[in-house]
C-alpha cells in the first residue's frame, strides 16, 4: 500500500469512526428540562431537602446518579422515589461526598432498562450542619444547583420555606442565572434560566437568629459578627460583575471595530493611483528589462509578491541566454519516452565559446554556471540535469543556487530603494502586523471569555470574528494592501496587456511579429509571464517549418526540452520529492460560590 492509499485509508477510517460515535451519541442522550426543589429551614440549624429531577431519556439507560458534597455535613433519612420507572438505589459514602446510584427499570420485575422515557426521580433527605450562626446573624448559603451536573439544567424552580420572611435578606449568585424571585408569604420562590453544565447557582440568605433555637444543635456556631462583612462581600461581587459587563461590552465594540482596520489600511495605502494609460493590449515588448526582472514585478499569480522572482523567472533567464547565443540547442534520437509532440529526442545545450560570460549580470552568471557545471566536451545533457536533480543532495545544492540567483536580482535591481519606485509595501506590512496582533488578541480574549460570565459570550464571538479577519489578513496577497506607484502601475499594466496579446491567438494572427527574432523574444518574456506554451503554439501555427527549425528557442520547446528542464528544476526545488531517503472552610465566612450542597449528577 503506497503513501497516498494509506493516508486515504486512515482518512476514511477516521470519518467512519466519527460517524459511528456521532450516531452512538445521537442514539443515547438525555436532558434535564426541569429541577424542582423544596428547602425547609429548620430551627435546629439543619434543612430538609426535597429535590425532584425531571429526566428526559432518548435511547436506553440503566439509571442515574446524584452526588452530594459533604464538608462536615451529614445526609440523614434519605428516601429516593421515582415516577415513570421502577427503581432501586444504593448510597456510597465516598471521600467528602455522598454518591447515590439509582437503577431504573421498565418492568416491575426490575430486569429491563428504560428506553425513550421521561422519568422523575425525587431525593428527600435531612441535611445537618448547614446553617451558620454568627453573633449577629444566621446565614444559609446553599447551592441550589451544583457544578457537577453532566448536562444543562434547563430550568430550576426552588421554594425556600422559612418561619418568617421578616428581616431576611437574600442574594442569588451569580444573578444572571436568576429569572425571577418572589416572596409568597414566608416562602421565597426562585426560578432560574438555563444553567449550563459545569456552572452553579447559589442562594445566600441572612436570617434573624430569632427564627432558631437558642442552642441550634445541628448548626455551625461561629463566634464573630458577619452581617456587615457578608453584605459588603455581596456588594463587591455585584460591582465586579457590573465592571465585567461593562468591560466585555466595551471590548466587544472594540473587537468589532478592529475588524475594519484592514479596510482602513487599504483605503489609505492600498488603492491604486489613476494613470492615463488606456491601451487594450501591447504588441511590442514594453521594456528592455531582463525577463527575470519582468517576472519579479509582473509575474503570474495574484498572490505573488512584487519584487520576488520565482521559478518562471529562472527558466526565462535560461531562455534569454539561449536567445542571446550563450547556448545553442542540439538534439539526437532518444530511446526514452518523449516529452515533445511527435518525436522523442535527447536535448543538449552547447556552450558558445565566442560569448564572454564575464559580461553577464551576477544573477545571469548563477544560471550560466549552474548549467556549465553539467558540461562535458562543450555540451550539456538535459537528461543528465534531470538525473542529477533527482538526487536529494544535488537538489539541495540547486536550491542554494536558486536562492543566490534571487538574492542577486534583489541586490542589483530590486533592493528596497529601487522597488519603492515601482511598488509601496507599507500597506501590506501594516495589514500583516494587524493580522499577527489580531490573532494574539483574539486568542487571549477567546480563552478569557470562554470560562467567564454569559455576557462574555458576545466578546468571545467578536474575538472569533477578529481572529478570522486577522487570519485572512495574514494570507492576503501583497498587492491588496500594497500599492503600485504611478510608474509601477503603468509598467505592470503594459506587461499585463502584452501577456493578454500573446495569449490571444486571434490578436497574434491579426498583428503577427515581423520576424523569427521577435518571436524568440516573445517566447523569452512569455516564459517570465507564465505563458510560454501559448506562444509556442502560436509560432507553430503561424510560421513555416523552415523558420521554426531555424529557431533554437522553438525546437527546444518542440522536442520537450523546456518541459524536461522545467520538471527537473521543479524537482530540484523540492528535495523531498526526489528519489532517496530523507530522515524526522467550615468556621469562616464563605466566599461567593462557597455554599454547601450543590454537587451534581448524571446518567448511565
C-alpha positions as CSV (number, residue, x, y, z in Angstrom):
1,X,0.0,0.0,0.0
2,X,1.6,3.3,-1.1
3,X,1.5,6.5,1.0
4,X,-1.4,8.1,-0.8
5,X,-3.6,5.0,-0.4
6,X,-2.6,4.6,3.2
7,X,-3.4,8.2,4.0
8,X,-6.8,7.8,2.2
9,X,-7.5,4.7,4.2
10,X,-6.7,6.4,7.5
11,X,-8.9,9.4,6.5
12,X,-11.9,7.2,5.6
13,X,-11.3,5.2,8.8
14,X,-11.4,8.3,11.0
15,X,-14.5,9.6,9.3
16,X,-16.2,6.2,9.8
17,X,-15.3,6.2,13.5
18,X,-16.5,9.8,13.9
19,X,-19.8,9.0,12.2
20,X,-20.3,5.8,14.3
21,X,-19.5,7.8,17.5
22,X,-21.9,10.6,16.4
23,X,-24.6,8.0,15.8
24,X,-24.0,6.4,19.1
25,X,-24.3,9.7,21.0
26,X,-27.4,10.6,19.0
27,X,-29.0,7.3,19.9
28,X,-28.4,7.7,23.6
29,X,-28.8,11.1,25.1
30,X,-30.8,12.7,27.9
31,X,-31.7,16.1,29.2
32,X,-33.0,17.7,32.4
33,X,-35.7,20.1,31.4
34,X,-36.7,20.9,35.0
35,X,-35.4,20.6,38.5
36,X,-37.9,21.3,41.4
37,X,-36.5,21.9,44.9
38,X,-38.3,22.4,48.3
39,X,-35.9,23.6,51.0
40,X,-37.3,23.7,54.6
41,X,-35.2,25.7,57.0
42,X,-35.5,24.1,60.5
43,X,-35.0,25.8,63.8
44,X,-32.1,23.4,64.9
45,X,-29.8,24.6,62.1
46,X,-30.5,21.8,59.6
47,X,-32.6,21.8,56.5
48,X,-34.9,19.4,54.9
49,X,-34.5,18.9,51.2
50,X,-36.9,17.6,48.7
51,X,-35.4,17.6,45.2
52,X,-37.2,16.3,42.1
53,X,-35.2,15.9,38.9
54,X,-37.2,15.6,35.7
55,X,-35.2,13.5,33.2
56,X,-36.0,13.0,29.5
57,X,-34.2,10.0,28.0
58,X,-33.7,9.2,24.3
59,X,-32.3,5.7,24.0
60,X,-31.7,3.0,26.5
61,X,-30.4,3.8,30.0
62,X,-29.9,1.8,33.2
63,X,-30.2,4.6,35.7
64,X,-29.0,7.9,37.1
65,X,-26.7,9.1,40.0
66,X,-26.6,12.0,42.3
67,X,-23.5,13.3,44.2
68,X,-23.9,15.5,47.3
69,X,-20.8,17.2,48.6
70,X,-20.1,16.8,52.3
71,X,-17.8,19.2,54.3
72,X,-18.7,18.2,57.8
73,X,-22.4,17.8,57.0
74,X,-24.5,14.6,57.1
75,X,-27.2,13.3,54.9
76,X,-29.9,11.6,57.0
77,X,-33.3,10.0,56.5
78,X,-32.7,9.6,52.7
79,X,-35.6,8.4,50.6
80,X,-35.4,8.1,46.8
81,X,-38.5,7.5,44.7
82,X,-39.3,7.6,41.0
83,X,-42.2,8.3,38.7
84,X,-42.3,6.9,35.2
85,X,-40.0,3.9,36.0
86,X,-39.4,1.3,38.7
87,X,-36.3,1.9,40.7
88,X,-33.8,0.8,43.4
89,X,-31.0,2.8,44.9
90,X,-27.7,2.4,46.8
91,X,-25.8,5.0,48.7
92,X,-22.0,5.1,48.9
93,X,-20.1,7.4,51.2
94,X,-17.0,8.4,49.3
95,X,-14.4,11.0,50.4
96,X,-16.3,14.2,51.2
97,X,-19.2,13.0,49.0
98,X,-22.4,11.0,49.2
99,X,-22.9,9.1,46.0
100,X,-26.5,8.0,45.3
101,X,-26.9,5.4,42.5
102,X,-30.5,4.9,41.2
103,X,-31.2,2.0,38.9
104,X,-34.2,2.5,36.7
105,X,-36.3,-0.3,35.2
106,X,-39.1,-0.5,32.7
107,X,-40.7,-3.6,34.3
108,X,-42.0,-4.5,37.8
109,X,-39.6,-7.4,38.0
110,X,-36.8,-4.8,37.6
111,X,-34.9,-6.7,34.9
112,X,-35.1,-4.4,31.9
113,X,-33.6,-1.0,31.5
114,X,-35.6,2.0,30.4
115,X,-35.9,3.2,26.8
116,X,-37.1,6.6,25.5
117,X,-38.9,7.6,28.7
118,X,-39.5,10.7,30.8
119,X,-38.7,9.9,34.5
120,X,-38.9,11.9,37.7
121,X,-36.5,11.0,40.5
122,X,-37.1,12.5,43.9
123,X,-34.4,12.7,46.5
124,X,-35.6,13.6,50.0
125,X,-33.3,14.0,53.0
126,X,-32.3,15.9,56.1
127,X,-29.1,17.9,55.7
128,X,-27.4,18.8,59.0
129,X,-24.8,21.5,59.9
130,X,-25.8,23.8,57.0
131,X,-26.9,27.0,58.8
132,X,-24.0,29.2,60.1
133,X,-24.8,31.1,63.4
134,X,-22.7,34.2,63.9
135,X,-23.0,36.6,66.8
136,X,-25.3,38.9,64.9
137,X,-27.0,36.8,62.2
138,X,-27.7,33.4,60.9
139,X,-26.7,32.5,57.3
140,X,-27.9,30.0,54.8
141,X,-25.5,29.6,51.9
142,X,-26.6,26.8,49.7
143,X,-26.0,25.8,46.1
144,X,-29.4,25.1,44.6
145,X,-27.6,23.7,41.5
146,X,-24.0,22.5,41.8
147,X,-21.4,22.5,39.1
148,X,-21.2,18.7,38.9
149,X,-24.2,18.0,36.6
150,X,-23.2,16.4,33.3
151,X,-25.9,18.2,31.3
152,X,-27.6,21.6,31.5
153,X,-30.3,22.2,34.0
154,X,-32.8,23.9,31.6
155,X,-34.9,25.3,34.3
156,X,-34.9,25.2,38.1
157,X,-37.8,26.2,40.5
158,X,-36.9,26.3,44.2
159,X,-39.2,27.1,47.2
160,X,-37.4,28.1,50.4
161,X,-39.7,27.7,53.3
162,X,-39.0,29.9,56.4
163,X,-40.7,30.5,59.7
164,X,-40.9,34.2,58.7
165,X,-39.7,36.4,55.9
166,X,-39.3,39.4,58.2
167,X,-35.8,40.8,58.3
168,X,-34.5,38.3,55.8
169,X,-32.0,39.4,53.1
170,X,-31.0,37.2,50.2
171,X,-28.8,37.1,47.1
172,X,-28.7,34.8,44.2
173,X,-25.2,34.1,42.9
174,X,-24.5,34.5,40.0
175,X,-27.5,36.8,39.5
176,X,-27.6,36.3,35.7
177,X,-29.0,32.8,36.1
178,X,-32.0,34.1,38.1
179,X,-35.1,34.5,36.0
180,X,-37.3,35.5,38.9
181,X,-37.5,35.5,42.7
182,X,-40.6,36.5,44.7
183,X,-41.9,36.1,48.3
184,X,-45.1,34.3,48.7
185,X,-45.9,34.7,52.4
186,X,-42.9,33.2,54.3
187,X,-41.8,31.2,51.2
188,X,-39.2,32.5,48.7
189,X,-39.8,31.1,45.2
190,X,-36.7,31.3,42.9
191,X,-36.9,30.4,39.2
192,X,-33.7,30.1,37.1
193,X,-32.9,30.3,33.4
194,X,-30.8,27.6,31.8
195,X,-27.8,26.7,33.9
196,X,-25.0,25.3,31.7
197,X,-23.3,22.1,32.8
198,X,-20.2,22.9,34.9
199,X,-21.8,26.1,36.5
200,X,-23.5,26.6,39.8
201,X,-26.5,28.6,41.1
202,X,-26.4,29.6,44.8
203,X,-28.8,31.0,47.3
204,X,-27.4,33.2,50.1
205,X,-29.7,34.3,53.0
206,X,-29.2,36.3,56.1
207,X,-31.9,35.2,58.6
208,X,-32.6,36.7,62.0
209,X,-31.4,34.4,64.8
210,X,-34.8,34.7,66.4
211,X,-36.2,32.2,64.0
212,X,-34.0,29.4,65.5
213,X,-33.5,27.7,68.8
214,X,-31.2,29.3,71.4
215,X,-29.0,26.3,71.1
216,X,-29.2,25.0,67.4
217,X,-27.6,21.6,67.8
218,X,-27.4,20.9,64.0
219,X,-25.9,24.3,63.1
220,X,-22.4,25.7,62.9
221,X,-21.5,28.2,65.6
222,X,-19.0,30.9,64.7
223,X,-18.0,33.5,67.3
224,X,-17.9,36.6,65.2
225,X,-20.1,39.3,63.7
226,X,-20.6,38.7,59.9
227,X,-23.7,40.6,58.6
228,X,-21.8,43.7,57.5
229,X,-18.9,41.7,56.0
230,X,-21.3,39.5,54.0
231,X,-23.3,42.5,52.7
232,X,-20.0,44.2,51.7
233,X,-18.8,40.9,50.0
234,X,-22.0,40.7,48.0
235,X,-21.8,44.4,47.1
236,X,-18.2,43.9,45.9
237,X,-19.3,40.9,43.9
238,X,-22.1,42.8,42.2
239,X,-19.7,45.7,41.4
240,X,-17.2,43.2,39.9
241,X,-20.0,41.8,37.7
242,X,-21.1,45.2,36.7
243,X,-17.5,46.1,35.8
244,X,-17.0,42.9,33.8
245,X,-20.3,43.5,32.0
246,X,-19.2,47.0,31.0
247,X,-15.7,45.7,30.1
248,X,-16.9,42.9,27.9
249,X,-19.5,45.2,26.2
250,X,-16.8,47.7,25.5
251,X,-14.4,45.0,24.4
252,X,-17.0,43.6,22.0
253,X,-17.3,47.0,20.4
254,X,-13.5,47.5,20.2
255,X,-13.1,44.0,18.6
256,X,-15.8,44.6,16.0
257,X,-14.3,48.0,15.1
258,X,-10.8,46.4,14.9
259,X,-12.2,44.1,12.2
260,X,-12.4,47.1,9.9
261,X,-8.8,48.2,10.4
262,X,-7.6,46.3,7.2
263,X,-10.2,48.2,5.2
264,X,-8.9,51.5,6.6
265,X,-5.3,50.4,5.8
266,X,-6.4,49.5,2.3
267,X,-8.2,52.8,1.8
268,X,-5.1,54.7,2.8
269,X,-2.3,52.6,1.4
270,X,-3.8,50.1,-1.0
271,X,-5.8,51.9,-3.6
272,X,-4.0,52.1,-6.9
273,X,-3.2,55.5,-8.5
274,X,-5.0,56.7,-11.6
275,X,-3.0,56.6,-14.8
276,X,-3.6,57.9,-18.3
277,X,-2.6,54.6,-20.0
278,X,-5.7,53.3,-21.8
279,X,-4.3,50.7,-24.3
280,X,-6.2,47.4,-24.6
281,X,-3.1,45.3,-25.5
282,X,0.6,45.7,-26.2
283,X,2.0,44.2,-29.4
284,X,5.6,45.4,-28.8
285,X,7.7,44.3,-25.8
286,X,7.0,47.1,-23.3
287,X,10.6,47.4,-22.0
288,X,14.2,46.1,-22.4
289,X,14.4,44.9,-18.8
290,X,15.8,41.4,-18.3
291,X,13.0,38.8,-18.2
292,X,13.8,37.9,-14.6
293,X,13.0,41.5,-13.6
294,X,9.8,41.4,-15.5
295,X,8.9,38.2,-13.8
296,X,9.8,39.6,-10.4
297,X,7.5,42.6,-10.9
298,X,4.7,41.3,-13.2
299,X,4.9,37.5,-12.9
300,X,1.8,35.3,-12.8
301,X,-0.3,34.7,-9.7
302,X,-2.4,37.2,-7.8
303,X,-0.8,36.1,-4.6
304,X,2.7,36.6,-5.9
305,X,4.8,39.2,-4.1
306,X,6.0,42.2,-6.2
307,X,9.8,42.1,-6.4
308,X,10.1,38.4,-5.7
309,X,11.3,36.4,-8.8
310,X,10.2,32.8,-9.0
311,X,11.0,29.7,-11.0
312,X,9.4,31.2,-14.1
313,X,12.0,33.9,-13.9
314,X,14.8,31.4,-13.6
315,X,13.5,29.5,-16.6
316,X,13.1,32.7,-18.5
317,X,16.8,33.6,-17.7
318,X,17.8,30.3,-19.3
319,X,15.7,31.0,-22.4
320,X,17.2,34.5,-22.6
321,X,20.8,33.0,-22.5
322,X,19.7,30.8,-25.4
323,X,18.3,33.7,-27.3
324,X,21.5,35.7,-26.8
325,X,23.5,32.8,-28.1
326,X,25.3,31.9,-24.9
327,X,23.9,28.4,-25.6
328,X,22.7,26.7,-28.7
329,X,20.5,23.7,-28.9
330,X,21.1,20.3,-30.5
331,X,19.2,17.0,-30.3
332,X,19.5,13.4,-31.2
333,X,17.1,10.5,-31.1
334,X,16.3,9.0,-27.7
335,X,15.0,5.7,-26.5
336,X,13.2,7.4,-23.7
337,X,9.5,8.3,-23.8
338,X,9.3,11.7,-25.5
339,X,8.2,15.0,-24.0
340,X,7.5,16.6,-27.4
341,X,4.6,16.5,-29.7
342,X,5.8,13.8,-32.2
343,X,9.4,12.8,-31.9
344,X,11.4,11.6,-28.9
345,X,14.7,13.4,-28.7
346,X,17.5,13.9,-26.2
347,X,18.2,17.6,-25.9
348,X,21.6,19.2,-25.4
349,X,22.9,22.7,-24.6
350,X,26.0,23.6,-26.5
351,X,28.3,26.2,-24.9
352,X,29.2,29.1,-27.3
353,X,33.0,29.8,-26.7
354,X,32.7,33.1,-28.5
355,X,30.4,34.6,-25.9
356,X,32.1,36.1,-22.8
357,X,30.3,35.1,-19.6
358,X,32.1,37.9,-17.8
359,X,29.7,40.3,-19.4
360,X,26.7,38.7,-17.8
361,X,24.9,40.2,-14.8
362,X,25.5,38.4,-11.5
363,X,22.1,36.7,-11.5
364,X,22.7,35.5,-15.0
365,X,26.1,34.2,-14.1
366,X,24.5,32.0,-11.4
367,X,22.3,30.4,-14.1
368,X,25.1,30.1,-16.6
369,X,27.5,28.5,-14.1
370,X,24.7,26.1,-12.9
371,X,24.2,24.8,-16.5
372,X,28.0,24.8,-17.1
373,X,28.5,22.5,-14.1
374,X,27.0,19.8,-16.2
375,X,29.2,20.5,-19.2
376,X,31.2,17.7,-20.8
377,X,33.2,18.4,-24.0
378,X,31.2,21.6,-24.6
379,X,27.8,20.0,-24.4
380,X,25.2,19.8,-21.5
381,X,22.7,17.0,-21.5
382,X,19.2,17.8,-20.1
383,X,18.8,14.1,-19.3
384,X,21.9,14.5,-17.1
385,X,20.5,17.6,-15.4
386,X,17.2,15.7,-14.8
387,X,19.0,12.6,-13.4
388,X,21.3,14.8,-11.2
389,X,18.4,16.8,-9.6
390,X,16.5,13.6,-8.8
391,X,19.3,13.1,-6.2
392,X,18.3,14.8,-2.9
393,X,21.8,16.1,-2.2
394,X,22.1,17.6,-5.7
395,X,18.6,19.0,-5.4
396,X,19.7,20.8,-2.2
397,X,22.7,22.3,-3.9
398,X,20.5,23.6,-6.7
399,X,18.1,25.1,-4.1
400,X,21.1,27.1,-2.8
401,X,21.9,28.3,-6.4
402,X,18.3,29.3,-6.9
403,X,18.3,31.4,-3.7
404,X,21.6,33.0,-4.7
405,X,20.0,33.9,-8.0
406,X,17.1,35.5,-6.3
407,X,19.4,37.4,-3.9
408,X,21.5,38.7,-6.8
409,X,18.4,40.1,-8.6
410,X,17.2,41.9,-5.5
411,X,20.6,43.3,-4.7
412,X,21.4,44.6,-8.2
413,X,17.9,45.5,-9.5
414,X,15.2,45.3,-6.9
415,X,16.5,46.4,-3.5
416,X,14.1,48.2,-1.2
417,X,15.0,51.6,-2.5
418,X,14.6,50.7,-6.2
419,X,11.5,48.7,-5.5
420,X,9.8,51.7,-4.0
421,X,10.0,53.3,-7.4
422,X,7.6,50.6,-8.6
423,X,5.6,49.3,-5.5
424,X,5.0,50.5,-2.0
425,X,4.7,47.7,0.6
426,X,3.7,49.8,3.6
427,X,0.0,48.9,3.5
428,X,0.8,45.2,3.2
429,X,3.2,45.4,6.1
430,X,0.6,47.1,8.3
431,X,-2.0,44.5,7.4
432,X,0.4,41.7,8.3
433,X,1.2,43.4,11.6
434,X,-2.5,43.8,12.3
435,X,-3.1,40.1,11.4
436,X,-0.4,38.9,13.8
437,X,-1.6,41.2,16.6
438,X,-5.2,40.5,15.9
439,X,-4.8,36.7,16.2
440,X,-2.9,37.1,19.5
441,X,-5.6,39.4,20.9
442,X,-8.4,37.1,19.6
443,X,-6.9,34.0,21.3
444,X,-6.4,35.8,24.6
445,X,-10.0,37.2,24.6
446,X,-11.5,33.9,23.5
447,X,-9.9,31.8,26.3
448,X,-10.6,34.5,29.0
449,X,-14.2,34.9,28.0
450,X,-14.7,31.1,27.5
451,X,-14.9,30.5,31.2
452,X,-16.4,33.8,32.4
453,X,-20.0,35.1,32.7
454,X,-22.5,34.9,29.9
455,X,-22.1,38.5,28.8
456,X,-18.5,37.4,27.8
457,X,-20.2,35.3,25.1
458,X,-20.6,38.3,22.9
459,X,-16.9,39.2,23.4
460,X,-16.0,35.6,22.5
461,X,-18.0,35.8,19.3
462,X,-16.3,39.1,18.4
463,X,-12.9,37.5,19.2
464,X,-13.7,34.7,16.7
465,X,-14.7,37.3,14.1
466,X,-11.4,39.3,14.8
467,X,-9.4,36.0,14.6
468,X,-11.0,35.2,11.2
469,X,-10.3,38.7,9.8
470,X,-6.8,38.6,11.2
471,X,-6.1,35.2,9.6
472,X,-7.4,36.4,6.3
473,X,-5.2,39.5,6.6
474,X,-2.1,37.3,7.0
475,X,-2.8,35.4,3.8
476,X,-4.0,38.4,1.7
477,X,-1.9,38.9,-1.4
478,X,0.7,41.7,-1.1
479,X,-1.0,43.5,-4.0
480,X,-4.1,44.1,-1.9
481,X,-2.5,46.0,1.0
482,X,0.4,47.4,-1.1
483,X,0.2,50.0,-3.7
484,X,1.7,50.5,-7.2
485,X,3.4,53.8,-7.8
486,X,2.2,55.7,-10.9
487,X,5.2,54.4,-12.7
488,X,4.7,50.8,-11.4
489,X,1.0,50.8,-12.2
490,X,1.7,51.7,-15.8
491,X,4.6,49.3,-16.0
492,X,2.5,46.4,-14.8
493,X,-0.4,47.4,-17.0
494,X,1.7,47.3,-20.1
495,X,3.2,43.9,-19.4
496,X,-0.2,42.5,-18.5
497,X,-1.6,43.8,-21.8
498,X,1.4,42.2,-23.5
499,X,0.5,39.0,-21.8
500,X,-3.1,39.4,-23.0
501,X,-1.8,39.9,-26.5
502,X,0.5,36.8,-26.6
503,X,-2.3,34.6,-25.0
504,X,-4.9,35.7,-27.6
505,X,-4.1,33.8,-30.9
506,X,-6.6,36.0,-32.8
507,X,-4.6,39.1,-31.9
508,X,-1.3,37.5,-32.8
509,X,-2.8,36.2,-36.1
510,X,-4.1,39.7,-36.9
511,X,-0.9,41.5,-35.8
512,X,1.9,38.9,-36.0
513,X,5.6,39.7,-35.1
514,X,7.6,40.8,-38.1
515,X,10.5,38.2,-37.7
516,X,11.5,35.0,-36.1
517,X,13.9,37.1,-33.9
518,X,10.9,38.9,-32.4
519,X,9.1,35.6,-32.0
520,X,12.1,34.3,-30.0
521,X,11.9,37.4,-27.7
522,X,8.2,36.8,-27.3
523,X,9.0,33.3,-26.1
524,X,11.5,34.6,-23.6
525,X,9.2,37.1,-22.0
526,X,6.2,34.7,-22.2
527,X,8.2,32.3,-20.1
528,X,8.7,35.0,-17.5
529,X,5.0,35.7,-17.5
530,X,4.0,32.0,-17.4
531,X,2.6,31.9,-20.9
532,X,5.3,30.1,-22.9
533,X,3.1,27.4,-24.1
534,X,0.7,29.9,-25.8
535,X,3.5,31.5,-27.7
536,X,4.9,28.1,-28.8
537,X,1.6,27.1,-30.2
538,X,1.1,30.4,-31.9
539,X,4.6,30.1,-33.5
540,X,3.8,26.6,-34.8
541,X,0.5,27.8,-36.3
542,X,1.9,31.0,-37.8
543,X,5.4,30.2,-39.1
544,X,6.6,28.0,-41.9
545,X,8.6,24.8,-41.0
546,X,12.0,26.1,-42.2
547,X,11.7,29.2,-39.9
548,X,10.6,27.0,-37.0
549,X,13.6,24.7,-37.5
550,X,16.0,27.6,-37.5
551,X,14.8,28.7,-34.1
552,X,16.7,27.1,-31.2
553,X,14.0,28.5,-28.9
554,X,11.1,26.8,-30.7
555,X,13.0,23.5,-31.2
556,X,13.9,23.5,-27.5
557,X,10.2,23.6,-26.7
558,X,9.1,21.3,-29.6
559,X,11.3,18.4,-28.6
560,X,10.3,18.6,-25.0
561,X,13.5,20.3,-23.7
562,X,11.6,23.1,-21.9
563,X,9.3,20.5,-20.3
564,X,12.2,18.4,-19.2
565,X,14.1,21.4,-17.9
566,X,11.1,22.8,-16.0
567,X,10.2,19.5,-14.4
568,X,13.8,19.0,-13.4
569,X,14.1,22.4,-11.9
570,X,10.8,22.0,-10.0
571,X,12.1,18.7,-8.6
572,X,15.3,20.4,-7.6
573,X,13.3,22.9,-5.6
574,X,11.5,20.1,-3.7
575,X,14.2,17.8,-2.4
576,X,11.6,15.7,-0.6
577,X,10.1,14.7,-3.9
578,X,13.4,13.5,-5.2
579,X,14.4,9.8,-5.1
580,X,16.3,8.7,-1.9
581,X,15.7,8.6,1.8
582,X,15.2,11.8,3.8
583,X,15.3,11.4,7.6
584,X,12.5,13.2,11.3
585,X,-14.0,26.2,55.2
586,X,-16.1,25.5,57.9
587,X,-15.7,28.2,60.5
588,X,-15.3,31.1,58.3
589,X,-17.4,33.5,56.2
590,X,-18.0,31.7,52.8
591,X,-16.9,33.4,49.6
592,X,-19.2,33.7,46.6
593,X,-20.0,30.2,45.4
594,X,-18.8,28.6,48.6
595,X,-22.2,27.4,49.7
596,X,-23.0,23.9,50.9
597,X,-24.9,21.4,48.9
598,X,-24.9,21.5,45.1
599,X,-22.9,18.7,43.7
600,X,-24.3,17.2,40.5
601,X,-25.3,14.0,38.8
602,X,-25.6,12.1,35.5
603,X,-27.0,9.1,33.9
604,X,-25.7,5.7,32.8
